[in-house]
Structures are given as structure tokens and as C-alpha cells.
């Protein structure tokens, strides 16, 4: 028997079509019930429960009970990065879903990736931070420069609280639609929360799409120096 992590088991858990649909739904960062996930997967409630039990056993999802319902979430943000990477490979190799719709361009433009901004606007933000050397990518990891610290504080984001999180402050996440990186980690989540709080953007109901108002997009472009 080979030594090391058993990637085959993880791949099998992610690879089932129904489970893949459930996990994609959970990429939006919201806790969903088994019934909601059954609808997303297009399976019966009993089948959904079986799939969710396997995902829980594999520590891919977590469940918590509230009232009469159990709510499911992804176990860790690193699951999102794996899913985004797989979606990028699927698109590049032509393994695309047959069903498309009007939300597709909006998803590519701006969407939630667990709790941070993805899509074209997420890539623009990350590229801007890199170009101004606010974010530094190094072999030992991705982090903020002194100028980046000043930039984040000027936005009114509590950097000290973010640094106390168990999550990395900055992390690259490969964007499936752009095939380039956007910013994840505690700072990526805080920036998206800042956009919401300022009224620049809102999340479309029942979707991962993030909609920027015209004024909000102008302010976003201002901080990206576009």
C-alpha cells in the first residue's frame, strides 16, 4: 500500500455528479438544509441524505442542527479552492454543463466564491493589489506589504482582527472562469464584506452572482485604479 494522503477517496467523494452539485451550491458560503441540497442535486431527500452522510464521513462538509433542521456547510475554505480548480480544468478540457442560462455572464463577471469575490472583478482586484505591490506573492506564501497594510487600514478594515483568525490573511484562489487568481483568505472575505457594507454591491437572491451598482462599480474601479 502506498504511503501518504489518500487522494483517491477524496476524488471519489467530489466526483459523484449529485455530490458535485451539492458542493457547488455550498460554494456560495451559505448553510443549506438537506432538502435544499436535494433540490440542487436533483435527487430525492433519501438519496441526498445518503450523499451527505458520505461527505460528512469524509470531512468534506459539516452539519449543525438548528430547530428541526440540520444545516450543511463546507468543512473548510480550502475545499472551495479545490472545487474552483476542478471547474477550471473541466472548462478548459471541454467538460461543460449542457444547461446554460442568462446568469452565466453575470457569474463570470462577479460572484461569491465561498466568502470572497471571484470572477472578472475578483481577478481585477487581485491584479491591482499585485501591480501596486500591496500584495506580495512569495515562495513562502502570499502576504501584505507595508503599503498594503496602509491601504487596507485606509479602507477602514480591522486588520488586527483579521490576523487573529485561524485563516491565512491572504491566499490565492484559482478562478475557474478567468483561469487566473483572485484573492481569498481572511482579507478577501473582508474586502467583499466592505463592498456590501458600503452599498457598492449586493448578492443576487438565490444565486452566487454579485451585482455592483453603477456608483459601486465606479468606487470599485477607483480603489483598483482603473
PEGIFEN-V139005 format. One record per residue. N is the residue number from 1. RES is the residue in one small letter. OMEGA is omega in degrees with one decimal (none if undefined). Layout:
n:N res:RES omega:OMEGA
n:N res:RES omega:OMEGA
This chain:
n:1 res:x omega:-179.6
n:2 res:x omega:178.5
n:3 res:x omega:175.4
n:4 res:x omega:-177.5
n:5 res:x omega:-179.6
n:6 res:x omega:-177.6
n:7 res:x omega:-179.5
n:8 res:x omega:-179.5
n:9 res:x omega:179.0
n:10 res:x omega:-179.8
n:11 res:x omega:179.1
n:12 res:x omega:179.1
n:13 res:x omega:-178.5
n:14 res:x omega:-167.9
n:15 res:x omega:178.2
n:16 res:x omega:-175.8
n:17 res:x omega:-179.3
n:18 res:x omega:179.6
n:19 res:x omega:178.0
n:20 res:x omega:177.7
n:21 res:x omega:177.4
n:22 res:x omega:-177.9
n:23 res:x omega:177.1
n:24 res:x omega:177.8
n:25 res:x omega:-179.2
n:26 res:x omega:176.5
n:27 res:x omega:177.3
n:28 res:x omega:176.3
n:29 res:x omega:-179.6
n:30 res:x omega:174.7
n:31 res:x omega:-177.7
n:32 res:x omega:178.2
n:33 res:x omega:177.6
n:34 res:x omega:178.9
n:35 res:x omega:178.6
n:36 res:x omega:179.7
n:37 res:x omega:174.6
n:38 res:x omega:177.6
n:39 res:x omega:178.9
n:40 res:x omega:-176.6
n:41 res:x omega:-177.9
n:42 res:x omega:-179.4
n:43 res:x omega:178.3
n:44 res:x omega:178.9
n:45 res:x omega:-179.6
n:46 res:x omega:178.4
n:47 res:x omega:178.7
n:48 res:x omega:179.7
n:49 res:x omega:177.9
n:50 res:x omega:178.5
n:51 res:x omega:-178.0
n:52 res:x omega:176.9
n:53 res:x omega:178.3
n:54 res:x omega:179.2
n:55 res:x omega:175.7
n:56 res:x omega:-179.7
n:57 res:x omega:177.8
n:58 res:x omega:178.7
n:59 res:x omega:174.6
n:60 res:x omega:176.4
n:61 res:x omega:174.7
n:62 res:x omega:178.6
n:63 res:x omega:172.0
n:64 res:x omega:-176.7
n:65 res:x omega:175.9
n:66 res:x omega:-175.5
n:67 res:x omega:-178.3
n:68 res:x omega:-172.2
n:69 res:x omega:168.3
n:70 res:x omega:-179.5
n:71 res:x omega:-176.1
n:72 res:x omega:174.9
n:73 res:x omega:172.5
n:74 res:x omega:-173.4
n:75 res:x omega:-176.5
n:76 res:x omega:177.9
n:77 res:x omega:-179.0
n:78 res:x omega:174.3
n:79 res:x omega:179.7
n:80 res:x omega:-179.6
n:81 res:x omega:177.8
n:82 res:x omega:-179.0
n:83 res:x omega:177.8
n:84 res:x omega:179.6
n:85 res:x omega:178.5
n:86 res:x omega:178.3
n:87 res:x omega:176.6
n:88 res:x omega:177.9
n:89 res:x omega:-179.8
n:90 res:x omega:180.0
n:91 res:x omega:-177.8
n:92 res:x omega:-177.0
n:93 res:x omega:174.6
n:94 res:x omega:178.8
n:95 res:x omega:-176.2
n:96 res:x omega:175.6
n:97 res:x omega:179.9
n:98 res:x omega:-176.2
n:99 res:x omega:175.9
n:100 res:x omega:-177.5
n:101 res:x omega:-176.3
n:102 res:x omega:-180.0
n:103 res:x omega:-175.1
n:104 res:x omega:177.6
n:105 res:x omega:179.4
n:106 res:x omega:177.0
n:107 res:x omega:178.9
n:108 res:x omega:-178.6
n:109 res:x omega:-178.6
n:110 res:x omega:-179.7
n:111 res:x omega:173.2
n:112 res:x omega:171.0
n:113 res:x omega:-173.4
n:114 res:x omega:179.0
n:115 res:x omega:-180.0
n:116 res:x omega:-174.4
n:117 res:x omega:177.1
n:118 res:x omega:-176.7
n:119 res:x omega:-176.1
n:120 res:x omega:-177.3
n:121 res:x omega:175.1
n:122 res:x omega:178.3
n:123 res:x omega:177.6
n:124 res:x omega:179.4
n:125 res:x omega:-178.9
n:126 res:x omega:178.8
n:127 res:x omega:179.2
n:128 res:x omega:179.5
n:129 res:x omega:177.7
n:130 res:x omega:-175.9
n:131 res:x omega:180.0
n:132 res:x omega:179.0
n:133 res:x omega:172.1
n:134 res:x omega:174.6
n:135 res:x omega:-178.6
n:136 res:x omega:175.3
n:137 res:x omega:-177.3
n:138 res:x omega:-179.9
n:139 res:x omega:-178.3
n:140 res:x omega:177.6
n:141 res:x omega:-179.2
n:142 res:x omega:-177.5
n:143 res:x omega:179.4
n:144 res:x omega:170.1
n:145 res:x omega:175.9
n:146 res:x omega:177.9
n:147 res:x omega:178.0
n:148 res:x omega:176.2
n:149 res:x omega:179.6
n:150 res:x omega:179.5
n:151 res:x omega:-178.5
n:152 res:x omega:179.9
n:153 res:x omega:178.3
n:154 res:x omega:176.5
n:155 res:x omega:-179.3
n:156 res:x omega:179.9
n:157 res:x omega:-178.1
n:158 res:x omega:-175.1
n:159 res:x omega:-177.9
n:160 res:x omega:177.7
n:161 res:x omega:179.1
n:162 res:x omega:-178.1
n:163 res:x omega:178.0
n:164 res:x omega:178.6
n:165 res:x omega:176.9
n:166 res:x omega:179.5
n:167 res:x omega:171.1
n:168 res:x omega:178.7
n:169 res:x omega:-179.8
n:170 res:x omega:176.9
n:171 res:x omega:174.4
n:172 res:x omega:174.8
n:173 res:x omega:-177.3
n:174 res:x omega:-175.7
n:175 res:x omega:-175.1
n:176 res:x omega:-175.2
n:177 res:x omega:-178.9
n:178 res:x omega:-176.8
n:179 res:x omega:174.9
n:180 res:x omega:-172.5
n:181 res:x omega:164.8
n:182 res:x omega:-173.7
n:183 res:x omega:174.3
n:184 res:x omega:-178.7
n:185 res:x omega:-177.1
n:186 res:x omega:-179.7
n:187 res:x omega:177.1
n:188 res:x omega:178.6
n:189 res:x omega:-178.4
n:190 res:x omega:178.9
n:191 res:x omega:178.3
n:192 res:x omega:175.9
n:193 res:x omega:178.6
n:194 res:x omega:179.3
n:195 res:x omega:176.6
n:196 res:x omega:-175.2
n:197 res:x omega:179.4
n:198 res:x omega:-179.1
n:199 res:x omega:-179.8
n:200 res:x omega:-173.9
n:201 res:x omega:173.9
n:202 res:x omega:178.1
n:203 res:x omega:178.0
n:204 res:x omega:-176.8
n:205 res:x omega:177.6
n:206 res:x omega:-175.7
n:207 res:x omega:173.0
n:208 res:x omega:-177.1
n:209 res:x omega:172.8
n:210 res:x omega:-178.1
n:211 res:x omega:175.3
n:212 res:x omega:172.4
n:213 res:x omega:177.1
n:214 res:x omega:178.8
n:215 res:x omega:179.3
n:216 res:x omega:178.3
n:217 res:x omega:176.6
n:218 res:x omega:178.6
n:219 res:x omega:176.2
n:220 res:x omega:179.1
n:221 res:x omega:178.1
n:222 res:x omega:-177.9
n:223 res:x omega:175.4
n:224 res:x omega:-179.8
n:225 res:x omega:177.2
n:226 res:x omega:none
